[in-house]
Amino acid sequence: MTDIRIDDQGEWLEGVRKVISPNCDQRPDDMEIDLLVIHNISLPPDEFGGDYIDQLFTNSLDPEYHPYFKEISSLRVSSHILINRQGLLTQYVPFTQRAWHAGESEFEGRCNCNDYSIGIELEGCDDQDFTREQYETLINITGEIIRFWPKISQQRITGHCHIAPDRKTDPGPRFDWDLYYSSI
């Protein structure tokens, strides 16, 4: 996937699957997007495939399906984008809106990273490698995001683990930061 484009309004990726999440709101007035946050997610934990991530981000996860879902079904979370194991993109929230992906967070002394960041979820977990297809798509979408929001540089791309270190570990130790950074 090499032809990833953001529409002229800076809201949506063109030609990708969209699943609209209600878990978003307006960014603060005059807030510039200048941070990219990389995450991982798997539902149920350490399992891939299915539409459980879609269900989580649209508040339709069945708490009876899996014991873990009982713990998380009341969460109201989202991300701008998901890259599945095959490298396919799904967008849940327009980039101009604040997705609810980072929670309590801080980057370079600024709190509330959701206010000024784009969140990308990789379907994965801390203890398994991500796929070549995921890296290819992530590298391509990162290039397009940087083209559209030039204040985002390599120094302004971070993991959830870095902005919420007491709470989060993702994208995890198996994420290849060297490969990613050297390719963007």
N, C-alpha and C positions, 0 to 999 in steps of 0.2 A: 504494500500500500504506500505509494509515493505521492499521490495527488490529493493531499489533505488540504482543504481550504476552509477558512472561516468566512462567513458572509460579510458583506460590506458594513453591516450594523454592529459587528463584533458580538453577535449573539449565538449563532449556531454553526456547527460544522456542516458543510454541504455534503449531501449524499450519504450520510451515516444514519444508522438506526437511532430513533429518538423514543424515549420513554419518559414522559413528563412527570417529574416529581413535584408534589406540593410542598416539599420541605426546602423552601428557599424564601428569600425576601429581598428587599431592596438593599443595595449597598449604601453606606452613609454617603450623604451629598459630597460631591467632588472627590470621592475616593478613587484613586488610580489603582489599577491592577498592576502589581509589581512583584509578585511572588508566585512560584509554582510549587505545590506540595504533592509529593509522591506517597501513595498509600498502597497497602495490599488488603484484600478481602477475600474470604472464602466462606461459603455457606452451604451446608453446615461446615464447621471448622475443618480445614484440611481436605475438603471435598470440592470438586470443580464441576461445572456444568449446571444445567437446570436454570430456572428463572428466579431463584431465591433472592438474588441481589436486587433484581427488578422489584420483587415484592417488598423487600426491606425499604427500598428508596421510595416506594409508592404507598407505604403503610398498609400493605395487604398480606403480610407474612402470617401464615397460619401457625399459631403457637402450639397447636396440637401435633403438628407434623414431626417435630424433632424436639428433644428436651432443651437444646440450646435456644431454640426459637422462643421458648417461654421466657427466657431471660431478656431477649432483645426485641420482642415484637412490639413493645410500647415505645421504643426509641423513635425519634423523628430525626432522621439523618439523610444525607444525600451527598452526591459528589457531582462535579460537572461532567466527568467522563469516566467510563469503565473501559479497560482494554482486557478482553477475555483471553484465554489460553491460546486461541488461534490468531490473536492479533486483531480481532474485530472490535470496532468501536461502538459504544452506545453513549449517547449524550442524554443527561437527565435534567440539567439546569442550564439556561442560557448563561453565557459567560458574563453578561452584564448584571446578572443577579448574584446574590450571595448564596452559595450552597453551604450546607451545614455539615462540613467534613472534618474540620480541625478541632472543634470544641475549644476548651480552655487551652490557649496556646500563646506563644510569644516568639517573635523573630527579631533579633537585633534590638531588643528593648521595646518593641511594639507589640502590644497585646492584640487579641482578637484577630488572628490571622485570616479568618473567614472574610473579614471586611475587605481585604485587599489581595486575596489570592485566588488562584484557580486550583481545584483539587482533581487529581487524576488517580483513580483506583486501578491497580493491576490485580486481576484475578489470580490469587496466589496466597501463600502463607510464609511465615518466617523461616521454615525449615525445608523448603523445596526451591529448586532453581526456577527462575522464570524462563519462558520459552524465547527462542530466537525471534519468533513472530511478534511477541510482545515488545521486545527491545526495538525491533524495526519500526513498529507502529509508534512506540513512545518517542523514539528519536525523531520521526517525521512530524508528529503532532507538536513536539517541543519546538522544532524549527518554525512551524507555522505560528505558534503562540508567541515566540520571540519576534517574529516578523511583525505581528500585529501589535504586540505590547513590548516595544524595545527596551523598556526599563527592566524587564526580566532578563537577567544575564545568568551565566553559570553560577555566579555567587549568590543568586537569588532563586535557586532551585534547591529544595531541601526535602527531607523526609519527615513524615509525621513524628518519627522518633526524635527528631532534632528540635521540633517546636513544642512538643509535649513529652519531654523525656521521662517524667515521673509516671506517665499514664500509658504511653504507647511505644511499641517496638517496630512498627512497620515503616518502611517496606521490608525490614528485616535484614539479617546478616547475609542472606543469600542474594540480595540485590547487588548487582555488579555496578557500583558507582563509577569505577574507572572506565569500564566499557562505555557506559552512558555518557559521562562527561567528555570522553575523548571523541565521541561521535556527533556531538551537537555543535 
